[in-house]
C-alpha cells in the first residue's frame, strides 16, 4: 500500500513505521492517524511480522503533537468524537495489538506524539528527546489516552505535575520515572531498538501475544488481570509453539517456533 504521510518497511520479521512529515515535525493529522491504523493493522495481520518499531523521520521530532488547525473550531460534540475516534482507530488499537510495538522516540514527543509513544508496549529514546503533554496551555486536556497512560507509567503525582505545568522532561528524567526503558544517542537509537527486537523475536510470538493481553488487562477497569493470566496461560498449552518450546528445552536445543 502507498502512503502519503508514513513510510513502512518489513524485513526479516521486523516492521518499521516512520511518520514522515518532517516539515510539520511529524504532527498527527487525521490522514496520518488513518494511515498509521492501516499500517499497524496490515503488519499485525502478517504472520511473518514479529515486532513493530514506530519512529519519526528527521532528527528533530518523533511526533511534535497534533495538527491543531484541524480542530481549532470544533464544537463540544465534535471534540468528544475526535478523541473517541482517535483512541479507537490508533491509540487503543496499538496498545492492544498482539504484535509487540516499540516506540523509538527521537526528539520531541509532545501531546499526541507522547500519547502514541505511550500506546506502544514500551519506549526507547534518544538523548535529545523531549516529552510532555502541553494540552492545558491550549485550553484543552490530553484526549488520546494521555491522562490514563501517563499515571500508569510514571505515577499519579508526576503525571499531575506534567499535565498541569504543560512542561517537557528530558530523556534521562523520562527514564528515571519509568516513561522510557532505555536512553541512547540518536545515532544508536534504531540499532538499539533493532537489538531489543531481535531478542523478542527469538521467543514465541504466540506466547508474547497472550502475555500482552494479560498485562493489559491488569489496567482495564472491570477486568481481573489474574483471571486473564490463568486463561491465557491455559490457552498456550494448546499451541504448536508450546509443544516446540517444551520439546526443545527437554532436548537441549534452540526452539524453532512455528508461530502457531
N, C-alpha and C positions, 0 to 999 in steps of 0.2 A: 504494500500500500504506500502511496505517495503522500507525504505530509508537508504542510507549509511552515509549521512552527516548531517542529521537533525533528530530530534525527534518530533513527532506530537501527541498531546493529544486533546481529545474533551470530555468535561463533563459538563452537566448542562448548555448548551448553550455557553460555553466558549471554544474556540480553542486556544491552545498554541503551537507555533512552536519554537523549541530550536535548534539553529545552534550548531552542536555537532562535532567540530573539535578542541578540546582543545589543542592538541599538535601543531597546526598551528595557535593558538589564534583565531580560528573560521574564518580564512581568506576565502574570497569568491573565489572559483574556478568555472570553467564552470559547473561542475557537481552539485555543491551546488546551483548555481543560477537556474539551471533547476529543481532541487528538490524543491526549495523554490516556484517556479512558480506552480508546480504541487500541492503542499500542500495548498498554498493560494487559488488556483482555486477550489480545492476539498472542502475546508472549506466554501468558499464563496457560492458555489452551494448547500451546505447542509442548508436547511431552518432552521434547529434547531440551527445553529451557529449564535449567536447574536453579539459576539465580538471576535476578534483575538488578541492575545498577541504574539509579536515576541521578542525573547531574545537570549542570548548566553550561552553556558554551561561554567561551571567553574567560578572562581572568578576574573579572570584577564581581560577578554575581552568580549564585545558584539560581535564585528567583528573588527579585527585589520587591515582591508584593503583587497585588492585583492591579489590573488596569482600571483605575478609579474613574476614568472618563466614561466607562460603560455603565456605571450605576449611580452617578452623582445626582441624578434627578429621579431616582426610584421612589415609589410610594412605600408605605409600611408593608403592604401585601407583597409587593414586588421584591422588597428586601428579604423578607422571610422565604420567599420562593427561591431567590438567588442562593441563600445559604443551604436550603434543603437540597436543591438540585446539585449544587457543588459537592456536598457531602455524599450524596447518593452516587453520583457519577464518578467521582475521583477519590476523595479523601477516605471515606469509609471503605470504598471499593478496594483501594490499595492496602489499607490496614488489614483487610480480611482475605487477601489473596493467599492461596496455598503455596505459591512460589515465593521464596524469601526475597525481600526487597531491601537493598542497601542504598541509603542516600549518601552520595559523595558531595558534601557541601563545600563549594568553592566560592569564597567571597560572601556577599550579602545574602542572607536568608531572612527576609522580613515579611511580616504579615502572612499572606497566603503561601509564601515561599517556605517559611518556617513550619507552617501547618502541613505542607506537603512533605517536608523532611520528617516531621513527627509522625506522619501517617506511615512512613516506611518502617520496616521492622527494627532497624537500628541505623545509626548515623556515624560517619567518619567525616572529619573536617580538615580543611587546610588551615594553616596557622594565621592566615589573614581573614578568616571567616568572621563575620559579624551577624549576630542573630537577635531577633526581637519581634515583638508584636506591637506595632505602633498605632493600632487602630483607634485608641481613645483620643489620640491627637487629631483625629478627623471627625470626632463626634459619634463614633460607632464602636462596636466591640468585635473581637475576632469571631468570624462566622463559619469557618471551615474546620471546626473542632479544636481550635486553639485553647479555649477556656477549659476544655476537658482533658486533652492530652498533655498539655504543659504541666499541670499539677501532678499528673501520674508519673511524669518523668523527673521533675525537679522538686516536688513537694509543694504544698499549698502556699506557704509563706513566700517562697521565692517566686512562684508563679504570680501571686498577687502583686508583688513588687514590680516584676517585669511588665505586667499588663498595665498597672496603674501609672507607672512612670513613663511608659511608652519608650523606654530606653533600650539600648543594644548591649549585649555582652559579647566578649571576645571568645575565641576558640578554647583557650585554656580554662576560662571560667565555666564555659559550657561543659567541658569535660569534668571539672571538679563537681559540678552539680548534677551530673548524670544525663545531661541533654545529648551529649555525643560520647561515643565509646573510645575514639582514638583521634589524635591530632598529629598532623604531619605537614611537610612542606607542600606547596601547591603542585610542585613537580612530581612528588611522590604520592599524591592523593589517589589517583586512579590505580597506580600499581599496588597500593595498599589495599584498595577495595577489591582488586583482582585477586590478591593473595588470600584475603579472607574468603572470597567467593570460592576459590579453589579448595579451601578446607571444608567448606559447606558441601561442595559437590562430591566429595569423597563419601558422603553419608547417604542414607536412604532418603530420597526426595519424598517418598510416600510418608515415612515417619515424620519428617520435618513438617509436612503439611498438617498432620494431625497434632503435632506439638504447637504450631501456630494457633490452631483452633482452641486448644486447651488453655494456652496462655492468655489469649484474647478474652476468653470467657471469664477469666478472673476479674476483668474490668468491665463486664457487661452487667448492667442493672437487671436484677431478677433472675440471674443465671448463677448456678452453683458451679464454679470452676472445678472443684474437686470431683463432682459427678461427671463433668465433661471429660476430665482426665481419665476416669475409670472407663468411660465408654470408648474414648479414642484409643486407650491402651488396649482394650479388648479387640477393637477393630484391627489393630496392627497384626494380631495373631493370624488373621485370615489372608494376609498379603504375601505375595511372592517375595517381596523384599525381606520380610521377617524370616521366611524359610531360608533364603540365601544368606542373610546376615548371621543367623544362628549356626547354619551348616558350615559357613566359612570360619566362624570362630572355633567350632569344635574340630575342624580340620586344620586349624592353624594356618590359614591362608587369607589373603586380602579378598574382601567381598566384592562381587561384581553385581551390584544392584540392578535389577531389570526395570525398576521404577513402576512396579505394579503391586 
